[in-house]
Amino acid sequence: MLTEKQQTVLDTITEFAQSYGKSPTIEELKNILGQKSKRGVTQYLEVLEKKWFLTRGEGYRGIRLGNSIGMQTTLSIPILGYANAGTPLAVAEENDYGTLPISKKILSWDGENYFVLKVEWTSMNACSVKGKMIENGSYVLIKKDEMSPSPSEPYLFVVNGAATLKKFKKDGEYVYLLPESKDDSHKPIVLTQDDDLSSNGKVVDVFSF
């Protein structure tokens, strides 16, 4: 997981290497990034190396991208905040919590169509996506173009301006947002067609680390 500034440094190194066929020097990075000192650049490189996004060897151009993770095979997906797996109390506002590098194979090479949220609470902890449960503290991958809810799958809903993860059921004039939890204290949310309800995408994967 990278902050926005760390991702900018990584993207800058990647773009330089792709354009010139070699890694940038510390001085070149300092100038491109508008840093006041080489030490500022070095601190970013130290963090990226600790997180296994690059390695630093000898010489002026000793930066090397990629490792066992394979940076050339990942896309950086924004973490926009928290997904409430309880009652929809949290206002649905996008925030910048950095990015999560995810394999292009998982994303079908289409990073623009996804975002990540961190799960809070337990109303979906018995819901399985690809064999993984939506536990409190896990991260869910949301696919934005999956907007028409299926009763069998979890979606991110915004209810009167507040966000929640639930399953969907429609019965006559009523709409039910259904929990799937080991804790039976979680109850369905009962809505009418007059309520302000929208789907912001489907949960297509779950990550716990």
VENMOFEN-V987589 format. One record per residue. N is the residue number from 0. RES is the residue in one letter. PHI is phi in degrees with one decimal (* if undefined). OMEGA is omega in whole degrees, -180 to 180 (999 if undefined). NEAR is the number of other ideal C-beta (glycine too) atoms within 10 Angstrom. Layout:
# VENMOFEN-V987589
n->N res->RES phi->PHI omega->OMEGA near->NEAR
n->N res->RES phi->PHI omega->OMEGA near->NEAR
This chain:
# VENMOFEN-V987589
n->0 res->M phi->* omega->-177 near->15
n->1 res->L phi->-118.5 omega->170 near->20
n->2 res->T phi->-75.5 omega->-179 near->14
n->3 res->E phi->-61.4 omega->-179 near->12
n->4 res->K phi->-68.2 omega->177 near->12
n->5 res->Q phi->-63.2 omega->178 near->18
n->6 res->Q phi->-64.9 omega->178 near->18
n->7 res->T phi->-61.0 omega->178 near->13
n->8 res->V phi->-62.3 omega->-180 near->24
n->9 res->L phi->-62.4 omega->179 near->23
n->10 res->D phi->-63.1 omega->180 near->12
n->11 res->T phi->-63.1 omega->179 near->17
n->12 res->I phi->-63.1 omega->-179 near->24
n->13 res->T phi->-62.2 omega->-179 near->17
n->14 res->E phi->-63.7 omega->179 near->12
n->15 res->F phi->-63.2 omega->-179 near->18
n->16 res->A phi->-63.0 omega->179 near->16
n->17 res->Q phi->-69.2 omega->-177 near->10
n->18 res->S phi->-78.0 omega->-172 near->9
n->19 res->Y phi->-113.4 omega->179 near->11
n->20 res->G phi->71.4 omega->179 near->7
n->21 res->K phi->-156.4 omega->-179 near->11
n->22 res->S phi->-82.0 omega->178 near->21
n->23 res->P phi->-74.2 omega->172 near->22
n->24 res->T phi->-82.2 omega->177 near->17
n->25 res->I phi->-60.6 omega->-180 near->20
n->26 res->E phi->-63.4 omega->179 near->11
n->27 res->E phi->-64.7 omega->177 near->17
n->28 res->L phi->-63.0 omega->179 near->22
n->29 res->K phi->-58.5 omega->-179 near->18
n->30 res->N phi->-70.5 omega->-179 near->12
n->31 res->I phi->-64.7 omega->-176 near->15
n->32 res->L phi->-83.8 omega->-179 near->15
n->33 res->G phi->72.0 omega->179 near->7
n->34 res->Q phi->-79.1 omega->-179 near->17
n->35 res->K phi->-79.9 omega->-177 near->8
n->36 res->S phi->-145.3 omega->176 near->10
n->37 res->K phi->-66.7 omega->-179 near->13
n->38 res->R phi->-61.6 omega->178 near->10
n->39 res->G phi->-60.6 omega->178 near->15
n->40 res->V phi->-66.5 omega->-178 near->23
n->41 res->T phi->-59.3 omega->179 near->15
n->42 res->Q phi->-63.6 omega->176 near->13
n->43 res->Y phi->-64.7 omega->-179 near->20
n->44 res->L phi->-64.1 omega->178 near->20
n->45 res->E phi->-62.1 omega->179 near->11
n->46 res->V phi->-65.7 omega->-179 near->16
n->47 res->L phi->-63.9 omega->178 near->22
n->48 res->E phi->-70.6 omega->178 near->15
n->49 res->K phi->-63.6 omega->-180 near->8
n->50 res->K phi->-90.3 omega->174 near->14
n->51 res->W phi->67.7 omega->176 near->13
n->52 res->F phi->-93.0 omega->178 near->23
n->53 res->L phi->-158.6 omega->172 near->20
n->54 res->T phi->-129.0 omega->180 near->14
n->55 res->R phi->-122.0 omega->179 near->15
n->56 res->G phi->-105.8 omega->180 near->9
n->57 res->E phi->-79.2 omega->174 near->6
n->58 res->G phi->92.3 omega->-176 near->9
n->59 res->Y phi->-66.6 omega->-177 near->12
n->60 res->R phi->-116.4 omega->-175 near->15
n->61 res->G phi->-90.7 omega->-180 near->13
n->62 res->I phi->-74.7 omega->178 near->22
n->63 res->R phi->-128.2 omega->178 near->14
n->64 res->L phi->-80.4 omega->172 near->17
n->65 res->G phi->83.7 omega->178 near->15
n->66 res->N phi->-161.6 omega->179 near->12
n->67 res->S phi->-63.8 omega->177 near->5
n->68 res->I phi->-71.6 omega->-180 near->13
n->69 res->G phi->79.1 omega->-175 near->12
n->70 res->M phi->-61.7 omega->-180 near->17
n->71 res->Q phi->-69.6 omega->-178 near->10
n->72 res->T phi->-108.1 omega->-179 near->13
n->73 res->T phi->-121.2 omega->171 near->19
n->74 res->L phi->-122.7 omega->-179 near->17
n->75 res->S phi->-90.6 omega->-175 near->18
n->76 res->I phi->-103.1 omega->-177 near->21
n->77 res->P phi->-67.8 omega->171 near->19
n->78 res->I phi->-95.6 omega->-170 near->19
n->79 res->L phi->-96.1 omega->179 near->18
n->80 res->G phi->142.6 omega->-173 near->20
n->81 res->Y phi->-115.8 omega->174 near->15
n->82 res->A phi->-107.6 omega->-177 near->26
n->83 res->N phi->-81.5 omega->176 near->22
n->84 res->A phi->-98.1 omega->179 near->27
n->85 res->G phi->-156.5 omega->173 near->21
n->86 res->T phi->-76.8 omega->-175 near->16
n->87 res->P phi->-76.4 omega->-177 near->20
n->88 res->L phi->-99.9 omega->-176 near->12
n->89 res->A phi->-78.9 omega->177 near->17
n->90 res->V phi->-65.1 omega->-176 near->12
n->91 res->A phi->-80.5 omega->178 near->20
n->92 res->E phi->-126.9 omega->178 near->9
n->93 res->E phi->-76.4 omega->175 near->9
n->94 res->N phi->-132.1 omega->-180 near->9
n->95 res->D phi->-104.4 omega->178 near->11
n->96 res->Y phi->-110.6 omega->-179 near->17
n->97 res->G phi->87.4 omega->-178 near->15
n->98 res->T phi->-134.1 omega->177 near->21
n->99 res->L phi->-123.4 omega->177 near->21
n->100 res->P phi->-71.0 omega->-177 near->19
n->101 res->I phi->-130.4 omega->-179 near->20
n->102 res->S phi->-54.7 omega->177 near->12
n->103 res->K phi->-62.8 omega->179 near->14
n->104 res->K phi->-67.8 omega->176 near->9
n->105 res->I phi->-64.8 omega->-174 near->16
n->106 res->L phi->-93.1 omega->-176 near->19
n->107 res->S phi->54.6 omega->177 near->10
n->108 res->W phi->60.7 omega->-176 near->10
n->109 res->D phi->-132.9 omega->-176 near->11
n->110 res->G phi->-67.5 omega->-177 near->16
n->111 res->E phi->-66.2 omega->-173 near->10
n->112 res->N phi->-97.0 omega->-175 near->14
n->113 res->Y phi->-134.2 omega->166 near->22
n->114 res->F phi->-148.5 omega->-175 near->22
n->115 res->V phi->-121.2 omega->175 near->22
n->116 res->L phi->-131.7 omega->174 near->25
n->117 res->K phi->-92.8 omega->-175 near->17
n->118 res->V phi->-84.4 omega->172 near->25
n->119 res->E phi->-119.5 omega->175 near->17
n->120 res->W phi->87.5 omega->-159 near->22
n->121 res->T phi->-127.9 omega->-174 near->19
n->122 res->S phi->-72.7 omega->-180 near->29
n->123 res->M phi->-124.2 omega->-174 near->30
n->124 res->N phi->-78.3 omega->171 near->19
n->125 res->A phi->-109.5 omega->-180 near->15
n->126 res->C phi->-94.2 omega->-176 near->22
n->127 res->S phi->-105.6 omega->172 near->12
n->128 res->V phi->-124.6 omega->-175 near->18
n->129 res->K phi->55.2 omega->178 near->10
n->130 res->G phi->79.5 omega->-179 near->6
n->131 res->K phi->-119.4 omega->-177 near->14
n->132 res->M phi->-83.6 omega->177 near->16
n->133 res->I phi->-85.2 omega->-176 near->25
n->134 res->E phi->-88.2 omega->172 near->16
n->135 res->N phi->-57.9 omega->-180 near->14
n->136 res->G phi->93.8 omega->177 near->11
n->137 res->S phi->-80.7 omega->178 near->20
n->138 res->Y phi->-113.2 omega->178 near->20
n->139 res->V phi->-112.9 omega->176 near->25
n->140 res->L phi->-95.0 omega->-178 near->22
n->141 res->I phi->-105.7 omega->175 near->23
n->142 res->K phi->-97.5 omega->-169 near->19
n->143 res->K phi->-70.9 omega->-175 near->13
n->144 res->D phi->-86.1 omega->176 near->11
n->145 res->E phi->-93.1 omega->-170 near->18
n->146 res->M phi->-103.4 omega->-177 near->12
n->147 res->S phi->-96.8 omega->-172 near->9
n->148 res->P phi->-63.1 omega->171 near->21
n->149 res->S phi->-101.7 omega->-178 near->11
n->150 res->P phi->-59.5 omega->-174 near->10
n->151 res->S phi->-92.9 omega->-173 near->7
n->152 res->E phi->-130.9 omega->-179 near->14
n->153 res->P phi->-81.6 omega->180 near->27
n->154 res->Y phi->-132.4 omega->171 near->22
n->155 res->L phi->-93.1 omega->180 near->25
n->156 res->F phi->-110.8 omega->171 near->24
n->157 res->V phi->-115.4 omega->-176 near->16
n->158 res->V phi->-114.0 omega->-179 near->20
n->159 res->N phi->48.7 omega->176 near->11
n->160 res->G phi->88.6 omega->-180 near->11
n->161 res->A phi->-119.2 omega->-172 near->15
n->162 res->A phi->-101.3 omega->176 near->20
n->163 res->T phi->-156.4 omega->173 near->24
n->164 res->L phi->-97.1 omega->-180 near->27
n->165 res->K phi->-158.7 omega->166 near->26
n->166 res->K phi->-95.7 omega->-169 near->21
n->167 res->F phi->-122.8 omega->173 near->19
n->168 res->K phi->-145.7 omega->177 near->13
n->169 res->K phi->-116.7 omega->-179 near->12
n->170 res->D phi->-139.5 omega->-179 near->8
n->171 res->G phi->64.4 omega->-178 near->6
n->172 res->E phi->-84.6 omega->-176 near->9
n->173 res->Y phi->-108.2 omega->174 near->13
n->174 res->V phi->-120.9 omega->179 near->20
n->175 res->Y phi->-116.6 omega->170 near->15
n->176 res->L phi->-100.9 omega->-166 near->22
n->177 res->L phi->-104.1 omega->171 near->18
n->178 res->P phi->-77.1 omega->172 near->26
n->179 res->E phi->-140.7 omega->-166 near->18
n->180 res->S phi->-131.7 omega->171 near->19
n->181 res->K phi->-76.3 omega->-179 near->11
n->182 res->D phi->-102.7 omega->-174 near->12
n->183 res->D phi->-76.1 omega->174 near->7
n->184 res->S phi->-74.0 omega->178 near->9
n->185 res->H phi->-79.5 omega->-177 near->21
n->186 res->K phi->-116.5 omega->176 near->11
n->187 res->P phi->-61.9 omega->173 near->15
n->188 res->I phi->-98.6 omega->-176 near->19
n->189 res->V phi->-101.0 omega->-176 near->11
n->190 res->L phi->-129.6 omega->173 near->18
n->191 res->T phi->-109.6 omega->179 near->9
n->192 res->Q phi->-68.0 omega->179 near->10
n->193 res->D phi->-84.4 omega->178 near->7
n->194 res->D phi->-72.5 omega->179 near->12
n->195 res->D phi->-82.6 omega->-176 near->10
n->196 res->L phi->-128.9 omega->176 near->18
n->197 res->S phi->-144.6 omega->176 near->10
n->198 res->S phi->-100.0 omega->179 near->14
n->199 res->N phi->-106.5 omega->176 near->18
n->200 res->G phi->133.6 omega->-177 near->20
n->201 res->K phi->-101.4 omega->173 near->21
n->202 res->V phi->-74.9 omega->-177 near->24
n->203 res->V phi->-111.1 omega->176 near->17
n->204 res->D phi->-163.4 omega->-179 near->17
n->205 res->V phi->-132.9 omega->179 near->21
n->206 res->F phi->-124.9 omega->176 near->14
n->207 res->S phi->-126.8 omega->-179 near->11
n->208 res->F phi->-154.6 omega->999 near->7
